[in-house]
Amino acid sequence: MTTASGCDPTEAGDGSGDQKPPVAPFAEHGGGASRGLDHFDPSTDDAGRFGRMFGDLEPFLPDPATLERLAASMFPGPPLPTGPPLPTAARTDVAPAAPPLEPGDNPDLASGYTYLGQFVDHDVTFDPVSSLERQNDPGGMRSYRTPRFDLDSLYGSGPAASPHLYDRSDPVMLLVGHNQKDDEEPEDLPRNHQGRAIVTDPRNDIHFILTHMHLAFIRFHNAVVTHLRAAAFPATDLFTEAQRLTRWHYQWVVVEDYIRRLVGPEVLDDILTVCPDTGARTVTLRFYRWDDEPFIPVEFSAAAFRFGHSQVRSRYRLNREGELLHILIPSLTPDPREHLGGFRPLPTGFAIDWGLYFPMGGSAPQLSRRIDTKITGPFVQLPIVVDPRRRSLALLNLLRGRALGLPSGQAVAEAMGTSRPDDEMQLSGPTPLWYWLLREAEVLHQGRRLGPTGGRIVAEVLLGMLVADPGSFLQASPVWSPTLPAEVAGHFTMADLLRFAESTPDPG
């Protein structure tokens, strides 16, 4: 499947900043049926469904007890109990839990990209209703996010239908909250009197790094509005143009600063090519195909895109004056100033220094963990679970893959022509897809980036979603390049986005 405009200059558009391509209006994003506590203003007219990339492959259904043992092997701790053999031997080089600087850091990737990936995931997918206890038909599962990089988690249904997200005195601006205890503190997300964030997707307040990232995108949109006003852009089209520029620069960051780092240039450049004559970009998909509308493959959502769970550090600094803080709430009676758990107002002193998360002006950011088969210690027992017997994040991921009938990693790799011998992968038989993709990254790239199987799945799905959206820059103007100020002209990174977002004061 080849999409976008290729080298035909009559189809590519001129990429000018004044061009107004068709952008899917948020007025068309209606409200959906409420599902109890899971209801949160979903985007429904464009909401996607799940499906399969490799529907002809047999599901791999290992015994749950085997999955429990495999999950246990992914964490630091005492030796595994005896029992049936695992698909892989237990690791003996697992780092101890939560030292200030843990072994296993990825020297190629700053920790902020872990949470940019989480933000991207929340932008395109949400499944609150599938079960770990029964087999789920992906075709009958619905995502409560649009399968597009349209920032619907930020914009909701637009100023008319979601006015609570916008500044009442200036409705083209997104609403910024204020710290009620200290006027000198940086702004927070807008919150109700109980401290809950007033946002389209509550998952973006699950911890303070993501809280700050959502706030940064709010401020980025507002800075774009200010930028356009300074250029005397017509008020009647101001919101639409600001939304377009915000989305397109975000989409560029996803492609050129996120995907490229995670999958490597050899994978990305095989999928996304640039015409030397026109500069137009073409996306060629080999495995992610759809008939009428794009879907969210479960091989992506339940396996390949969960590589980020192995990147998480157990503790982070928010700023250079602060202490190391637990990413998860550490106990039932935690000190609220010792962890980053969200769903509450930002405490005093919890401002973020983005130079600790992204390379900004020579900063030395905290590094992500390597993409491998080791998961940080706090994920052994998640603080918020439905089943107290299943508090391990690794186990939950493995059980979800089983419930969705995912094929084995070996079967998917063979179908893609990227298979590796089990002895090279240090495996002894069929292996759950999520685990196999982590092992591939670990063995082939020392965990610095995804391997050819995992990288291809991630890149094809993300680029496929992007090019399927008529309002994306790849579809509406394939020759476009970023127009906002950047460290490298014509390029745009997450660091550039954050700098631009901070360049404009928040509305009063």
C-alpha positions in Angstrom: 0.0 0.0 0.0 1.5 3.3 -1.1 0.0 6.5 0.1 0.5 10.3 -0.1 1.5 12.2 -3.2 4.9 10.8 -4.3 6.7 12.8 -6.9 3.7 14.3 -8.7 4.1 18.0 -8.3 0.4 18.6 -9.2 -0.7 16.7 -6.1 1.9 17.7 -3.6 0.8 21.3 -2.7 3.2 24.1 -2.2 3.7 23.7 1.5 3.2 27.4 2.1 2.2 28.7 5.5 -0.9 30.4 4.0 -2.3 27.2 2.6 -5.5 26.1 4.2 -5.9 22.4 3.5 -8.9 20.5 4.7 -8.7 19.8 8.4 -11.2 17.6 10.0 -13.3 20.0 12.1 -13.8 19.2 15.7 -17.5 20.2 15.4 -17.9 16.8 13.9 -16.5 15.0 16.9 -19.7 14.2 18.8 -20.2 12.7 22.2 -20.6 9.0 22.6 -22.4 6.5 24.8 -21.3 6.7 28.4 -19.7 3.6 29.9 -19.9 4.4 33.6 -16.6 5.6 35.1 -14.8 5.1 31.8 -16.7 7.8 30.1 -14.7 11.0 29.4 -15.9 12.9 26.4 -14.7 10.5 23.6 -14.3 11.4 20.0 -16.8 9.1 18.4 -17.7 9.9 14.8 -14.0 9.3 13.9 -13.3 6.8 16.7 -11.5 3.8 15.5 -11.7 0.1 16.0 -9.1 -2.5 16.7 -8.1 -5.2 14.2 -5.2 -7.5 13.2 -2.2 -7.0 11.0 -1.6 -10.7 10.8 -5.1 -12.2 10.9 -4.0 -15.4 9.2 -1.5 -16.4 12.0 -2.5 -18.8 14.7 -2.9 -17.3 18.2 -0.3 -18.3 20.7 -2.1 -19.3 24.0 0.5 -20.3 26.6 -0.7 -21.5 30.0 -1.2 -18.5 32.3 1.1 -20.1 34.9 3.9 -20.0 32.3 3.2 -16.3 31.7 3.3 -15.7 35.4 6.8 -17.2 35.5 7.9 -15.3 32.4 6.7 -12.1 33.9 8.6 -12.8 37.2 11.8 -13.3 35.2 11.6 -9.7 33.9 12.0 -8.1 37.3 14.8 -7.9 39.8 14.3 -10.2 42.8 15.0 -13.6 44.3 15.6 -16.7 42.1 12.5 -18.0 40.3 10.6 -21.0 41.7 11.2 -24.4 40.1 8.6 -25.5 37.6 8.1 -26.1 33.9 10.7 -24.5 31.6 10.2 -20.9 30.5 10.3 -19.8 26.9 13.6 -18.1 27.9 16.2 -18.6 30.6 15.9 -16.3 33.7 18.3 -13.3 33.6 21.0 -13.0 36.1 22.2 -9.5 35.2 19.1 -7.6 36.3 19.9 -4.3 37.9 19.0 -3.7 41.5 15.8 -1.7 42.1 15.8 2.1 42.1 19.3 3.3 42.7 19.7 7.0 41.8 21.3 6.1 38.5 20.4 2.7 37.4 22.5 0.4 35.2 20.8 -0.2 31.9 20.5 3.4 30.8 20.1 4.0 27.1 22.8 6.5 26.0 21.0 7.3 22.8 17.6 8.4 24.2 16.6 11.0 26.8 13.9 10.0 29.2 11.4 12.5 27.9 10.8 10.4 24.8 9.4 7.7 27.1 6.6 10.1 28.0 6.2 11.6 24.6 5.5 8.0 23.5 2.9 7.7 26.3 1.3 11.0 25.2 1.2 9.8 21.6 -0.4 6.5 22.7 -3.1 8.4 24.6 -3.7 10.5 21.5 -4.6 7.6 19.3 -5.9 4.7 21.4 -8.0 4.0 24.5 -9.7 0.6 25.3 -11.5 0.7 28.6 -13.6 -2.4 28.2 -11.7 -5.4 26.9 -11.1 -8.3 29.3 -8.0 -10.2 30.5 -10.2 -13.2 31.4 -11.7 -14.1 28.0 -10.7 -14.1 24.4 -11.4 -10.7 22.8 -12.3 -10.2 19.2 -10.4 -7.1 18.1 -12.9 -6.4 15.4 -15.6 -5.8 18.1 -13.4 -3.6 20.2 -13.7 0.1 20.0 -11.0 2.7 20.6 -12.3 5.8 22.4 -9.6 7.9 20.6 -9.5 8.8 17.0 -6.7 6.8 15.1 -5.2 10.1 14.1 -2.5 12.5 15.4 -5.1 15.2 15.8 -4.6 16.0 19.5 -8.2 15.3 20.3 -7.0 14.6 23.8 -6.1 18.3 23.9 -8.8 20.0 21.9 -11.8 17.8 22.9 -14.7 18.7 20.5 -13.5 22.3 19.9 -14.4 25.7 21.5 -18.2 25.4 20.7 -18.8 21.8 22.0 -16.1 21.7 24.7 -16.0 25.2 26.1 -14.7 24.0 29.5 -11.3 23.4 27.8 -11.0 27.0 26.5 -10.4 30.4 28.0 -13.8 32.1 28.4 -12.2 35.5 27.8 -10.4 34.4 24.7 -12.0 31.2 23.3 -9.3 30.5 20.8 -6.9 29.9 23.7 -6.8 26.6 25.6 -7.4 27.1 29.3 -4.4 27.0 31.7 -4.9 26.4 35.4 -3.2 28.4 38.1 -1.5 27.2 41.3 -3.8 28.4 44.1 -1.2 28.3 46.9 1.7 30.3 45.3 1.4 32.8 42.5 5.1 32.3 41.8 4.7 28.7 41.0 4.2 27.7 37.3 0.7 27.0 36.0 -1.0 23.7 36.3 -3.7 22.0 34.3 -7.1 23.5 35.0 -8.8 21.6 37.8 -12.1 21.3 39.6 -12.5 21.9 43.4 -11.5 18.3 44.1 -8.2 18.7 42.3 -9.1 16.6 39.2 -7.8 17.9 35.9 -10.3 19.3 33.5 -9.0 17.6 30.4 -10.5 15.4 27.7 -8.4 12.3 28.6 -7.8 11.8 32.4 -4.9 9.5 31.7 -2.8 12.6 30.8 -2.8 13.4 34.5 -1.8 10.0 35.8 1.7 11.2 36.8 3.3 14.7 36.9 5.6 14.2 33.9 2.6 13.5 31.7 0.7 16.4 33.5 3.5 18.7 32.5 3.6 17.4 29.0 -0.1 17.9 28.4 0.3 21.4 29.8 3.2 22.0 27.5 1.0 21.2 24.5 -1.7 23.5 25.8 0.9 26.3 26.0 2.3 25.4 22.6 -1.2 25.9 21.0 -1.5 29.2 22.9 1.9 30.3 21.7 0.9 29.5 18.1 -2.2 31.7 18.5 0.0 34.6 19.8 2.4 34.0 16.9 -0.4 34.2 14.3 -1.9 37.3 15.9 1.4 39.1 15.8 1.4 38.3 12.0 -2.1 39.8 11.7 -3.7 36.6 10.8 -7.5 37.0 10.3 -9.5 36.5 13.5 -12.2 34.5 11.7 -9.8 31.7 10.8 -7.4 32.0 13.8 -8.4 28.9 15.7 -8.5 26.7 12.7 -5.0 27.9 11.5 -3.6 27.7 15.0 -4.9 24.1 15.4 -3.5 23.2 12.0 0.0 24.5 12.8 -0.1 22.9 16.3 -1.0 19.6 14.9 1.4 19.6 12.0 4.4 20.6 14.1 3.4 17.9 16.6 3.1 15.4 13.7 6.5 16.3 12.4 7.9 15.8 15.9 6.3 12.3 16.1 7.8 11.3 12.7 11.2 12.9 12.7 12.1 13.2 16.4 10.3 10.3 17.9 9.8 7.5 15.4 13.2 8.1 13.8 15.0 7.8 17.1 13.1 4.6 18.2 13.2 2.6 14.9 16.4 3.9 13.3 16.8 5.5 9.9 17.1 2.3 7.9 13.5 1.3 8.9 11.9 4.7 8.7 13.6 5.7 5.4 12.3 2.4 3.9 8.7 3.4 4.7 8.9 7.2 4.3 10.7 8.4 1.2 11.3 11.9 -0.1 11.0 12.7 -3.8 14.3 14.4 -4.8 12.5 16.5 -7.4 9.6 17.9 -5.4 10.4 17.2 -1.8 7.1 15.3 -1.4 7.0 12.5 1.0 5.5 9.1 0.2 4.6 6.4 2.7 4.8 2.8 1.6 3.2 0.2 3.9 3.8 -3.5 3.5 2.0 -5.0 6.5 -0.5 -2.4 7.9 -3.4 -2.4 5.4 -7.0 -1.5 5.6 -10.1 -1.4 3.4 -12.2 1.6 4.2 -10.9 3.1 7.4 -7.7 2.6 9.3 -7.8 0.5 12.5 -5.6 0.0 15.5 -3.8 -3.3 15.2 -3.7 -5.3 18.4 -0.2 -6.4 17.4 0.7 -2.7 17.8 -1.4 -1.7 20.8 -1.0 -4.8 22.9 2.6 -5.7 22.0 4.9 -3.5 19.8 4.0 -0.1 21.2 4.3 -1.4 24.8 8.1 -1.3 24.5 7.9 1.9 26.4 7.2 0.0 29.6 10.8 -1.2 29.6 12.1 2.4 29.2 10.7 3.6 32.5 13.0 4.6 35.3 11.9 4.0 38.9 12.7 7.6 39.9 13.1 11.0 38.2 14.0 14.5 39.1 11.5 17.1 38.0 13.9 19.9 38.3 17.5 20.5 39.4 16.5 21.7 42.9 14.3 18.7 43.6 14.9 15.2 44.9 14.5 12.0 43.0 10.8 11.1 43.0 9.2 7.7 42.6 7.3 7.4 39.3 4.7 5.3 41.0 3.1 5.8 44.4 5.4 3.8 46.7 3.0 2.7 49.4 -0.6 2.9 50.7 0.3 5.9 52.9 2.8 7.7 50.8 4.4 11.1 51.4 2.8 13.2 48.7 6.1 15.0 48.1 8.1 11.8 47.4 6.3 10.6 44.3 5.0 11.8 40.9 1.6 10.2 41.2 -1.0 12.5 39.6 -4.8 13.2 39.8 -4.0 16.1 42.2 -2.7 19.7 41.9 1.0 20.2 41.4 2.6 20.8 44.7 4.9 23.8 45.3 8.3 23.1 44.0 7.1 20.6 41.4 7.8 22.7 38.3 9.5 20.8 35.5 12.9 21.5 33.9 12.5 20.1 30.4 16.3 20.1 30.1 16.3 17.1 32.4 14.0 15.2 29.9 15.1 16.4 26.4 18.4 17.6 24.9 17.9 21.4 25.2 20.8 23.8 24.7 23.5 21.4 25.9 21.6 20.1 28.8 22.3 16.6 30.2 18.9 15.0 30.4 18.1 11.9 32.4 18.3 8.9 30.2 15.6 6.4 29.4 16.1 2.7 30.2 17.1 0.4 27.4 14.4 -1.4 25.4 14.9 -4.9 26.8 13.3 -7.8 28.7 13.9 -6.1 32.1 11.2 -4.0 33.8 11.9 -1.6 36.6 11.2 -2.9 40.1 8.2 -0.7 41.1 6.2 -2.3 38.3 6.2 -5.6 40.1 3.3 -4.4 42.2 1.2 -1.7 40.6 -0.6 0.5 43.2 -3.9 0.6 41.3 -5.2 -2.7 40.0 -8.5 -4.5 39.4 -7.3 -7.9 40.5 -4.9 -7.7 43.5 -3.5 -11.1 42.5 -2.2 -9.5 39.2 -0.3 -6.4 40.1 2.7 -7.0 37.8 2.7 -4.8 34.7 4.7 -7.5 32.8 2.1 -10.1 33.7 -0.8 -7.8 32.7 0.8 -7.2 29.3 1.4 -10.9 28.7 -2.2 -11.8 29.8 -3.6 -9.1 27.5 -1.7 -10.5 24.6 -3.1 -14.0 25.3 -6.6 -12.6 25.7 -6.3 -10.9 22.3 -5.0 -14.1 20.7 -1.8 -12.5 19.5 0.5 -14.8 17.5 3.9 -15.7 18.8 6.8 -13.4 18.1 8.5 -16.0 16.0 5.4 -16.3 13.8 5.1 -12.6 13.2 8.8 -12.2 12.5 8.6 -15.1 10.0 5.6 -13.5 8.3 7.6 -10.2 8.0 10.8 -11.8 6.8 12.7 -10.7 9.9 12.9 -13.9 11.9 16.0 -14.9 13.9 17.0 -18.3 15.2 15.9 -19.1 18.7 19.4 -19.8 19.8 20.5 -16.3 18.7 17.6 -14.8 20.6 18.3 -17.0 23.7 14.8 -18.5 23.5 13.7 -22.1 23.7 10.4 -22.1 21.9 7.4 -20.0 20.9 7.3 -16.7 22.8 4.7 -14.0 23.5 4.9 -11.3 20.9 5.5 -8.4 23.4 8.4 -10.3 25.0 9.9 -11.4 21.7 10.0 -7.8 20.4 11.8 -6.6 23.6 14.3 -9.5 23.2 14.8 -8.5 19.5 15.7 -5.0 20.5 17.9 -6.3 23.3 19.9 -8.8 21.2 20.2 -6.8 17.9 20.7 -3.3 19.2 21.6 -3.7 22.8 18.3 -2.1 23.7 19.1 1.3 22.1 16.3 1.1 19.7 13.7 -1.3 18.4 14.6 -4.2 16.2 13.5 -4.7 12.6 10.2 -6.5 13.5 9.1 -4.2 16.3 10.4 -1.1 14.6 8.5 -1.9 11.4 5.2 -2.5 13.2 5.5 0.7 15.2 6.6 2.9 12.2 4.0 1.5 9.7 1.1 1.9 12.1 2.0 5.4 13.2 2.8 6.6 9.7 -0.2 4.7 8.3 -2.5 6.5 10.8 -0.9 9.8 9.9 -1.2 9.4 6.1 -4.8 8.1 6.4 -5.8 11.4 8.0 -6.8 13.9 5.2 -5.9 16.8 7.6 -2.4 15.6 8.3 0.7 17.3 6.7 1.6 14.0 5.0 -1.7 13.9 3.2 -2.7 17.5 2.8 0.7 18.9 2.0 3.5 16.3 1.6 6.1 18.9 0.8 5.4 20.9 4.0 8.2 21.5 6.5 8.0 23.2 9.9 7.6 27.0 9.8 8.0 27.9 13.5 11.4 28.9 15.0 13.7 26.0 15.5 17.3 25.3 16.4 17.7 23.9 12.8 15.6 25.7 10.3 13.1 23.5 8.5 13.4 20.9 11.1 11.5 20.7 14.5 12.1 18.7 17.6 10.3 18.2 20.9 12.9 20.5 22.4 12.0 23.2 19.8 8.3 22.7 20.6 9.0 23.1 24.3 11.1 26.3 23.8 8.4 27.8 21.7 5.7 26.9 24.2 7.6 28.7 26.9 8.3 31.8 24.8 4.8 33.2 25.3 3.2 34.1 28.7 0.1 32.2 29.6 -3.2 34.1 29.3 -4.3 35.8 32.5 
